[in-house]
Amino acid sequence: LTGNDTGSLQRAVTGFDAVVNALPYTMAMSAATAAVAAGCHYFDLTEDVAATHAIAQLAEGASTALMPQCGLAPGFIAIAAHHLAAAFDR
């Protein structure tokens, strides 16, 4: 698979209701495009701003929901850091 291999991605997601993309952020647009073409809802764990803007543009003409930035950063990271830091005296 390469970042531009939307055909393989589309074949992989066809027949499903939704796609949860946990691929590298460089493949976000290919995965979103494949999901739209296959008629799937799309959820993306990436926090990449450029990918988010591109996916938002793709969503304007889509008949399914496209939800970028569903990942854990920065919220979970802050919670985990607070938990670890609470163990220190100073």
Buried (B, 14 or more C-beta within 10 A) or exposed (E): EEBEBBEEBBEBBEEEEEBBBEBEBEBBBBBBBBBBBBBBBBBBBBBBEEBBEBBEEBBEEBEBEBEBBEBEEEEEEEEEEEEEEEEEEE
